[in-house]
Amino acid sequence: MRLLFLGDLVGRSARDAVVSHLPSLRKRLDVDCVVVNGENAAGGFGITGAICEELFDAGTDAITLGNHAWDQKEALVHIEREGRLIRPANFPAGTPGRGAALIEARSGAQVLVVNAMGRVFMDALDDPFAAVERELGACPLGVAADAILVDFHGEATSEKMAMGHFCDGRASLVVGTHSHVPTADAQILPGGTAYQTDAGMCGDYDSVIGMEKEEPLNRFTTKIPSGRFQPALGPATICGVLVETDSSTGLAIRVEPVRMGGRLHAAMPQWTDA
């Protein structure tokens, strides 16, 4: 099975790029299941029901979130209706929505998608390791799920790496989001779990993590806000990671970064027909 994960969509430029290219990219890479982090999709802050439907119509199978999950207030209601929209599992009990979902892939296989958020330099949520342990225990790889993808939304590379090793042998892919910069460490861990510290954002890289440069630069140099952060609107680079799993175990046999369009150097797995 092939799983494609795309990193944080930042604003309209990213949405337009993903909606335009995902149908052909999915066919080109022969992808069974696509998961997208959409927590910055609505003007850089949160997600709306309309954007969810736009992404699903383009071929996305599940959408994960992060620390901007509730920036668009309608998400609090929409997430209860839409089972494919997944927020971090370690939000406190009683938070709307769910932290994991079992998604049916194109082939009919069952893919467990888990979302969790780090606590280092982030909001003080519940223990993400305990939350992920709970989800993996409830739907084990090779028993209840044919593949498991964990999106760990965090700031610290150490915490992300720790989560990768924590899940090693029990998930198909652990991939980091939030920092909006693709890391060069795509690998298969000793137990068979594919890992990349950060998938990178889908967005305009002529920016400061997807935002127009002027306001972030002003705040760094003067410490005085002068306006709102606005998503950069230049050509977006689509960034993500592609994993191929062993059908008998659900563990990874190959993993490579995916990058196309915009300013970053293109990358496509050599073991596909791309």
C-alpha positions as CSV (number, residue, x, y, z in Angstrom):
1,M,0.0,0.0,0.0
2,R,1.1,3.6,-0.7
3,L,0.4,6.4,1.7
4,L,0.9,10.0,0.8
5,F,1.1,12.6,3.6
6,L,1.2,16.3,2.8
7,G,2.4,18.9,5.3
8,D,0.7,21.9,6.7
9,L,-1.4,23.8,4.0
10,V,-0.8,27.5,4.5
11,G,-3.5,29.7,2.9
12,R,-5.0,30.0,-0.5
13,S,-1.8,29.5,-2.5
14,A,-1.3,26.1,-0.9
15,R,-5.0,25.1,-1.3
16,D,-5.0,26.0,-4.9
17,A,-1.8,24.0,-5.6
18,V,-3.0,20.9,-3.7
19,V,-6.5,21.0,-5.2
20,S,-5.0,21.5,-8.7
21,H,-2.3,18.8,-8.5
22,L,-3.5,16.2,-6.1
23,P,-5.7,14.2,-8.5
24,S,-2.9,13.8,-11.0
25,L,-0.3,13.3,-8.3
26,R,-2.3,10.6,-6.7
27,K,-2.6,8.8,-10.0
28,R,1.1,9.4,-10.9
29,L,2.3,7.9,-7.6
30,D,-0.4,5.2,-7.4
31,V,-1.4,6.3,-4.0
32,D,-4.0,4.3,-1.9
33,C,-4.5,6.9,0.8
34,V,-3.8,10.6,1.2
35,V,-3.7,12.5,4.5
36,V,-3.2,16.3,4.6
37,N,-2.5,18.6,7.6
38,G,-5.0,21.4,7.2
39,E,-4.6,23.4,10.4
40,N,-3.4,26.5,8.5
41,A,-5.6,26.2,5.5
42,A,-8.0,29.1,6.2
43,G,-6.0,32.2,5.7
44,G,-3.1,30.7,7.7
45,F,-5.2,30.0,10.8
46,G,-7.5,27.0,11.2
47,I,-9.9,25.3,8.7
48,T,-13.5,25.6,7.6
49,G,-16.1,23.2,6.4
50,A,-15.9,24.5,2.9
51,I,-12.2,24.0,2.7
52,C,-12.5,20.5,4.1
53,E,-15.0,19.6,1.3
54,E,-12.7,21.2,-1.3
55,L,-9.8,19.0,-0.2
56,F,-11.9,15.9,0.0
57,D,-13.2,16.5,-3.5
58,A,-9.6,16.8,-4.7
59,G,-8.8,13.3,-3.4
60,T,-7.8,13.8,0.3
61,D,-8.9,10.9,2.5
62,A,-8.3,12.5,5.9
63,I,-7.3,15.9,7.3
64,T,-5.3,16.3,10.5
65,L,-5.0,19.5,12.6
66,G,-2.8,21.1,15.3
67,N,-2.5,24.1,17.5
68,H,-4.7,26.2,15.2
69,A,-7.5,23.7,15.1
70,W,-10.1,26.0,16.6
71,D,-9.0,29.4,15.1
72,Q,-12.1,29.2,12.8
73,K,-15.0,28.8,15.3
74,E,-17.1,26.8,12.9
75,A,-14.6,24.0,13.2
76,L,-15.9,23.2,16.7
77,V,-19.2,22.2,15.1
78,H,-18.0,20.8,11.8
79,I,-15.5,18.4,13.4
80,E,-18.4,16.6,15.1
81,R,-20.1,16.0,11.8
82,E,-17.0,15.1,9.7
83,G,-15.4,11.9,10.8
84,R,-12.4,12.4,8.5
85,L,-11.4,15.6,10.2
86,I,-9.0,14.7,13.0
87,R,-7.7,16.9,15.9
88,P,-4.8,16.1,18.3
89,A,-5.8,13.1,20.5
90,N,-4.2,14.7,23.6
91,F,-6.7,17.6,23.8
92,P,-8.5,17.4,27.2
93,A,-11.5,15.1,27.6
94,G,-14.6,16.7,26.3
95,T,-13.0,18.6,23.4
96,P,-15.1,18.2,20.3
97,G,-14.0,15.7,17.6
98,R,-11.7,12.8,17.7
99,G,-8.0,12.2,17.8
100,A,-7.9,9.2,15.5
101,A,-10.0,7.7,12.7
102,L,-10.1,4.5,10.7
103,I,-10.1,5.4,7.0
104,E,-10.9,3.1,4.2
105,A,-8.2,3.3,1.5
106,R,-8.9,3.1,-2.2
107,S,-8.0,-0.6,-2.1
108,G,-10.4,-1.2,0.7
109,A,-7.6,-1.5,3.3
110,Q,-8.2,0.1,6.7
111,V,-5.8,3.0,7.6
112,L,-5.7,4.3,11.1
113,V,-4.8,8.0,11.1
114,V,-3.7,9.4,14.5
115,N,-3.0,13.1,15.3
116,A,-1.2,14.3,18.4
117,M,0.5,17.5,19.5
118,G,3.8,18.0,21.3
119,R,4.2,19.8,24.6
120,V,7.8,21.2,24.3
121,F,7.5,24.9,23.5
122,M,3.8,24.3,22.8
123,D,0.5,24.5,24.7
124,A,0.4,22.4,27.9
125,L,-1.9,19.6,26.7
126,D,-2.3,16.1,28.0
127,D,0.6,13.6,27.5
128,P,0.9,12.9,23.8
129,F,2.7,9.6,24.3
130,A,-0.1,8.3,26.5
131,A,-2.7,9.5,24.0
132,V,-0.9,7.8,21.1
133,E,-0.4,4.6,23.1
134,R,-4.2,4.5,23.7
135,E,-5.0,4.9,20.0
136,L,-2.4,2.3,18.9
137,G,-3.6,-0.1,21.6
138,A,-7.2,0.2,20.5
139,C,-6.5,-0.5,16.9
140,P,-3.2,-2.4,16.5
141,L,-1.3,-2.6,13.3
142,G,-1.8,-5.9,11.5
143,V,-4.9,-6.7,13.6
144,A,-7.5,-4.0,13.3
145,A,-5.6,-1.7,10.9
146,D,-3.7,-2.5,7.7
147,A,-1.6,0.7,8.0
148,I,-1.2,3.4,10.7
149,L,-0.1,7.0,10.1
150,V,0.7,9.3,13.0
151,D,0.9,13.0,12.4
152,F,2.8,14.5,15.4
153,H,2.4,18.2,15.4
154,G,5.3,19.7,17.4
155,E,8.0,22.3,17.7
156,A,10.9,20.3,19.2
157,T,12.8,17.9,16.9
158,S,13.8,15.9,19.9
159,E,10.2,15.3,20.9
160,K,9.3,14.3,17.4
161,M,12.1,11.9,17.2
162,A,11.2,10.4,20.5
163,M,7.6,9.8,19.2
164,G,9.0,8.1,16.1
165,H,11.0,5.6,18.3
166,F,8.0,5.3,20.7
167,C,5.9,4.1,17.8
168,D,8.6,2.1,16.0
169,G,7.3,-1.3,14.9
170,R,3.7,-0.3,15.7
171,A,3.0,2.3,13.0
172,S,3.6,2.5,9.2
173,L,4.6,6.2,9.3
174,V,5.3,8.8,12.0
175,V,5.7,12.2,10.4
176,G,6.1,15.6,12.1
177,T,4.3,18.8,11.2
178,H,4.2,22.4,12.5
179,S,7.7,23.8,11.8
180,H,6.8,24.3,8.0
181,V,10.3,23.3,6.9
182,P,10.9,19.9,5.3
183,T,13.7,17.9,7.0
184,A,16.2,15.7,5.2
185,D,15.9,12.7,7.5
186,A,13.3,10.4,5.8
187,Q,14.2,6.9,7.0
188,I,12.9,3.6,8.1
189,L,13.5,3.0,11.9
190,P,14.9,-0.3,13.1
191,G,11.4,-1.7,13.9
192,G,10.0,-0.9,10.4
193,T,8.3,2.4,11.0
194,A,8.9,5.1,8.4
195,Y,9.8,8.5,9.9
196,Q,10.5,12.1,8.9
197,T,10.9,14.9,11.5
198,D,8.9,17.4,9.5
199,A,7.1,17.0,6.2
200,G,7.4,20.8,5.5
201,M,4.5,23.0,4.5
202,C,2.5,23.3,1.4
203,G,2.8,27.0,0.7
204,D,4.9,29.9,-0.7
205,Y,8.5,29.5,0.6
206,D,9.3,33.2,-0.3
207,S,7.9,34.0,3.1
208,V,8.5,33.5,6.8
209,I,7.0,30.0,7.4
210,G,4.2,30.8,4.9
211,M,3.5,34.3,6.0
212,E,4.2,37.5,4.1
213,K,7.6,38.6,5.2
214,E,7.0,42.3,6.3
215,E,5.1,41.8,9.5
216,P,7.3,38.9,10.9
217,L,10.4,40.9,10.1
218,N,9.0,44.0,11.8
219,R,8.1,42.1,14.9
220,F,11.6,40.5,15.1
221,T,13.4,43.8,14.6
222,T,11.2,46.1,16.6
223,K,9.2,43.9,18.9
224,I,6.1,46.0,18.0
225,P,3.2,44.5,16.1
226,S,2.1,46.7,13.2
227,G,-0.5,44.5,11.6
228,R,-1.9,40.9,11.1
229,F,0.0,38.0,9.7
230,Q,-1.1,37.3,6.2
231,P,-0.3,34.2,4.1
232,A,2.1,34.7,1.3
233,L,0.4,34.3,-2.1
234,G,3.2,33.3,-4.4
235,P,3.6,29.9,-6.1
236,A,3.3,27.1,-3.5
237,T,5.6,24.2,-3.1
238,I,3.7,21.0,-2.3
239,C,5.7,19.1,0.4
240,G,5.1,15.7,1.8
241,V,6.3,12.1,2.2
242,L,5.4,8.9,0.4
243,V,5.5,5.6,2.1
244,E,5.1,2.1,0.7
245,T,4.1,-0.6,3.2
246,D,4.4,-4.4,3.3
247,S,0.9,-5.8,2.8
248,S,1.5,-8.6,5.3
249,T,2.8,-6.5,8.2
250,G,1.8,-2.9,7.5
251,L,5.3,-1.7,8.2
252,A,7.3,0.4,5.8
253,I,9.5,-0.9,3.1
254,R,10.2,2.4,1.4
255,V,9.9,6.1,2.2
256,E,10.9,9.2,0.3
257,P,10.1,12.9,0.4
258,V,7.8,14.5,-2.2
259,R,8.2,18.1,-3.3
260,M,6.9,19.8,-6.4
261,G,6.3,23.4,-7.6
262,G,7.3,26.7,-6.2
263,R,10.8,27.5,-5.0
264,L,12.1,24.3,-3.5
265,H,14.1,21.7,-5.4
266,A,11.7,19.0,-6.7
267,A,11.8,15.5,-5.2
268,M,10.0,12.4,-6.4
269,P,10.5,8.8,-5.3
270,Q,12.6,7.0,-7.8
271,W,10.7,3.7,-7.2
272,T,7.4,5.0,-8.6
273,D,6.6,5.5,-12.2
274,A,6.7,9.3,-11.6
